[in-house]
Amino acid sequence: MENGDFFLGLAQQALWVAALATAPILLPALLAGLIIGMIQAATSINEATLSFVPKLIIVGATLVLFGGSILMLVVDFTREVFERIPDLLS
């Protein structure tokens, strides 16, 4: 049953890493979309590029700011998984 616990823990950790890796990108895009949507509703301007371009810029800026830390998070998780493989085989 030890392998089953390992894989359940691994799946839980993978979901947590995925949430931590995507949150710095998704949350600013969500807030930008919400603010732009409210402005569009108030001004009755319904153009798709008006909401797409600012979100694209914000996602790019957050990738520049947090890309290194996101990459290190994923690399550390991957390294930890590969280091545990010999323990499973013994």
Secondary structure, DSSP 8 states (H G I E B T S, - for coil): -HHHHHHHHHHHHHHHHHHHHHHHHHHHHHHHHHHHHHHHHHHT---HHHHHHHHHHHHHHHHHHHHHHHHHHHHHHHHHHHHHHHHHH-
